[in-house]
Amino acid sequence: MMSLAVEDADAWWEHIQRAKLADKYPGIMCKSPAVQPWGLRVLYLSDPSGVLWHMNNDRKP
């Protein structure tokens, strides 16, 4: 598992959707950003090798 702090998780989500990663790599997990109970907005993405990426930014006001 890898965690990557980003400025804007929503912008990354849009990039992932435009790149159609789920279509290019069937079986990967792509989960849209959501505020987690611990206060970070996180999107989840697994890469083709199976590494789970957490891309997160602080909660938006």
TAGI-V731455 format. One record per run of one state. SS is the DSSP state (H for helix, E for strand, C for the rest). FROM is the first residue (numbers start at 1). TO is the last residue. If there is no record, write none. Layout:
SS FROM TO
SS FROM TO
//
This chain:
C 1 1
E 2 5
C 6 8
H 9 19
C 20 20
H 21 24
C 25 29
E 30 35
C 36 39
E 40 46
C 47 51
E 52 58
C 59 61
//
